[in-house]
């Protein structure tokens, strides 16, 4: 242990400088690895309540909204639309491999968190506060647009099917009406003027009622088909995805620091720095075969150590000679003064 | 005798430190009988020349040796490091002529032993052109020189080459009474030290000097550990 301490003390300034350099390098690394992050967030309210089936599975409307958003963000088209007004969007060139590299970090930093059953927080961590705000706002805008488009598509699809069904029904009733009219016409052709209270007259009345009934049904369906309102046939599911923005995203003024990650990095850097210095000390001590102390001499031989001469400040023989000469000169002067 | 020093010692000025060194060293050796001390190290660059010079200066300043009455109390430091001339430089004397020139019979002893700025301190430089240094130190002339110098000087300090760089060290270590091994803190590998100790053997080694020592830990941490 003493020898290790001796090695450390002997090279104390070197090890101290090395530690300073390593810690300085770590600090620079921390600055680039953990740059200040600006978090922009928006809070939205999702209307409605969860269906019985969703409730039984523990799903809230906010959770459903979150799932939809996460799937949409993983879609290149959706995310490209979100990034389009931002500087990041300018880097996209349409090549999948190239755009994927740009979009992946955005996906990593865009997060969705449910707060309660109807509230969802959309946030983004980025180096530029303005871009963070743009991405969050863009996400909400594109999501709202997607909801509206989907609703309209479904409405249109549903309206067309309804019209087709109604038309088919109309055609059926029309055929029935035509058939009933034909039966009346054919009867009158055979019995031009049936007398009342006769069997022919009763048969004529029955045929006439059927024809009137078929005509009435046809008229009703035709009117309904003509006054159909497509905006009323909205899908219940997508109508329930509508949301309202409670807190709009703003450009954050203060950066947030990932304290936990920075602390872990600092601890790792400190450990590595001290570990390297310790390893150097151990290695240098093991590889130091020289005799340094009286104890080292005693380990080699039993010969007595008659003197331990401290290190002179100078090392060259000329300088050592001048030191000796100085000692001698002082001695001569002392002798001369003692003779007087 | 073993001195178990603590991990750190209070820092003190060079003079008292080397006085302490030489005092402890003298406890290990008998000055009367053994006055040739070799200072060496495992490899080059561990500070043996500096230690040798400082030890010589401290001994030269010690009036106690003069008062012993047996000898003059003069100290000689012999530079046995061919090609470096560190001792000469440290004591600011000319490196030529030197030991090599004596061994070649080109100069007498008095011609190569030079007094330095302290009254009782003398130095014998190594000289120049060291290509024939190895064979010269193995001649009886070298041994006779040391014998001659023993009678003249109180203490002779041999600034020897390092043990593992040349075999000359072992030859000259044989001329010394005691050896001092300098180990530089934070520089000398323990296996190199072991190898040097094995090569030189433990007979003449009086002890070690741990040089260039830096306090390994601050006091408060040392107490905690």
Interface residues (C-beta under 8 A of the other chain):
Chain A: X1 X2 X5 X6 X9 X10 X289 X290 X291 X292 X293 X294 X295 X296 X297 X298 X299 X300 X301 X302 X303 X304 X305 X306 X307 X308 X309 X310 X311 X312 X317 X318 X320 X321 X323 X324 X325 X327 X328 X329 X331 X332
Chain B: X1 X2 X3 X4 X5 X6 X7 X9 X11 X14 X15 X17 X18 X20 X21 X24 X25 X28 X47 X49 X50 X51 X53 X54 X57 X61 X86 X89 X90 X91 X92 X117 X118 X180 X181 X183 X185 X186 X187 X188 X189 X190 X191 X193 X194 X197 X202 X205 X206 X207 X208 X209 X210 X211 X212 X213 X214 X216 X217 X218 X221 X225
